[in-house]
Amino acid sequence: MNKLQKRRLWYVGLSAITLSLAATLILYALKQNINAFYTPSDLSIANTPLHRTLRLGGMVKKQSIAHDATGLGVHFIVTDFKREIPVDYVGILPDLFHEEKGVIVEGQFDAQHLFIAHQVLAKHDENYMPKDVYKKLRDKTA
């Protein structure tokens, strides 16, 4: 092997190592930024670590919303129609937060296995209606 071939081999090897390192760093960064959530069926109360921040997603159970009389506190139940998890939240709820609507709450379980939410995200449906059509539909159902 002559000198030129050795130099090319070094460049190819160095390029392969650099690309591998870059791909590894990119995949590691993407892994940490995944914002997945767990459904109530996914979370087993016995196996869920306390005081670990996670996201819980599901539907707000019908007639489960109870507002605190003295402040901004609210208690509701998140369900996936198989299991239910009670949630406490103190703060202003999003406008789209309603019973039987999708919700994602971020928080942690306390010692009594109550989910203490720090953030509530309300999910909207995928159906877009122009404002006038929505207004007519809303007036018809009210």
C-alpha positions as CSV (number, residue, x, y, z in Angstrom):
1,M,0.0,0.0,0.0
2,N,1.5,3.3,-1.0
3,K,1.4,6.6,0.8
4,L,-1.7,8.0,-1.0
5,Q,-3.8,4.9,-0.3
6,K,-2.9,5.0,3.4
7,R,-3.9,8.7,3.5
8,R,-7.3,7.9,1.8
9,L,-7.9,5.1,4.2
10,W,-7.3,7.4,7.2
11,Y,-9.7,10.0,5.8
12,V,-12.4,7.4,5.2
13,G,-11.9,6.0,8.7
14,L,-12.0,9.4,10.3
15,S,-15.1,10.3,8.3
16,A,-16.8,7.1,9.4
17,I,-16.0,7.8,13.0
18,T,-17.2,11.4,12.8
19,L,-20.5,10.4,11.1
20,S,-21.1,7.7,13.7
21,L,-20.5,10.2,16.6
22,A,-22.8,12.8,15.0
23,A,-25.6,10.2,14.5
24,T,-25.2,9.0,18.1
25,L,-25.5,12.6,19.4
26,I,-28.5,13.3,17.3
27,L,-30.4,10.2,18.3
28,Y,-29.6,10.8,22.0
29,A,-30.9,14.4,21.7
30,L,-34.1,13.2,20.0
31,K,-34.6,10.5,22.7
32,Q,-34.6,13.1,25.5
33,N,-37.1,15.4,23.7
34,I,-39.9,12.8,23.1
35,N,-43.1,14.0,24.7
36,A,-45.0,10.8,25.0
37,F,-47.8,10.4,27.6
38,Y,-49.2,7.4,29.5
39,T,-52.9,6.4,29.6
40,P,-54.4,5.4,32.9
41,S,-54.3,1.7,31.8
42,D,-50.5,2.1,31.1
43,L,-49.9,3.3,34.6
44,S,-50.0,0.7,37.3
45,I,-50.3,2.5,40.6
46,A,-48.2,0.0,42.4
47,N,-45.3,0.2,39.9
48,T,-45.4,4.0,39.3
49,P,-42.6,5.8,41.1
50,L,-43.6,8.6,43.4
51,H,-42.5,12.2,42.7
52,R,-41.3,11.4,39.1
53,T,-42.7,13.8,36.6
54,L,-44.6,12.2,33.7
55,R,-47.5,12.9,31.4
56,L,-50.9,11.4,31.7
57,G,-53.4,11.5,28.9
58,G,-57.0,10.5,28.5
59,M,-60.5,11.8,28.7
60,V,-62.0,13.9,31.5
61,K,-64.7,11.8,33.1
62,K,-68.2,13.1,32.8
63,Q,-69.4,14.8,36.0
64,S,-66.0,14.5,37.7
65,I,-64.9,18.1,37.7
66,A,-65.0,19.7,41.1
67,H,-63.8,23.3,41.6
68,D,-62.3,24.4,44.9
69,A,-64.5,27.0,46.5
70,T,-61.7,29.0,47.9
71,G,-59.3,29.4,45.0
72,L,-58.1,28.1,41.6
73,G,-58.0,24.4,42.7
74,V,-59.8,21.8,40.6
75,H,-60.2,18.1,41.0
76,F,-61.1,15.8,38.1
77,I,-60.7,12.2,36.9
78,V,-58.8,11.2,33.8
79,T,-60.0,8.0,32.2
80,D,-59.3,5.8,29.2
81,F,-62.6,4.0,29.8
82,K,-60.8,1.1,31.4
83,R,-59.1,2.7,34.4
84,E,-59.4,6.1,36.1
85,I,-56.9,8.3,37.8
86,P,-57.9,11.2,40.1
87,V,-56.0,14.5,39.4
88,D,-55.6,17.7,41.4
89,Y,-54.6,20.9,39.8
90,V,-54.2,24.5,41.0
91,G,-54.2,27.1,38.3
92,I,-56.1,28.4,35.4
93,L,-57.5,25.8,33.1
94,P,-57.4,26.0,29.3
95,D,-60.5,27.2,27.5
96,L,-60.9,23.9,25.8
97,F,-60.9,21.9,29.1
98,H,-64.4,20.2,29.4
99,E,-65.9,17.0,30.5
100,E,-65.6,14.1,28.0
101,K,-62.8,15.9,26.1
102,G,-59.2,14.9,25.7
103,V,-56.6,16.1,28.1
104,I,-52.9,15.7,28.9
105,V,-51.7,16.6,32.3
106,E,-48.1,16.8,33.4
107,G,-47.2,16.2,37.0
108,Q,-46.5,13.4,39.5
109,F,-48.1,11.0,42.0
110,D,-48.0,11.8,45.7
111,A,-47.9,9.4,48.6
112,Q,-51.7,8.9,48.5
113,H,-51.5,8.0,44.8
114,L,-53.2,11.2,43.7
115,F,-51.8,12.7,40.5
116,I,-50.8,16.3,41.3
117,A,-50.7,18.2,37.9
118,H,-48.4,21.1,37.2
119,Q,-49.7,21.7,33.7
120,V,-52.9,20.9,31.9
121,L,-53.1,20.7,28.2
122,A,-56.6,20.4,26.6
123,K,-56.8,18.6,23.2
124,H,-59.1,19.9,20.6
125,D,-60.9,17.8,18.0
126,E,-59.6,17.6,14.4
127,N,-62.7,18.9,12.8
128,Y,-62.4,22.4,11.6
129,M,-65.6,24.4,11.1
130,P,-65.8,28.0,9.9
131,K,-66.9,30.4,12.6
132,D,-70.4,31.0,11.3
133,V,-71.1,27.2,10.9
134,Y,-69.8,26.6,14.4
135,K,-72.0,29.4,15.8
136,K,-75.1,28.0,14.1
137,L,-74.3,24.5,15.3
138,R,-73.7,25.8,18.9
139,D,-77.0,27.8,18.9
140,K,-78.9,24.8,17.6
141,T,-77.7,22.5,20.5
142,A,-78.1,25.2,23.2
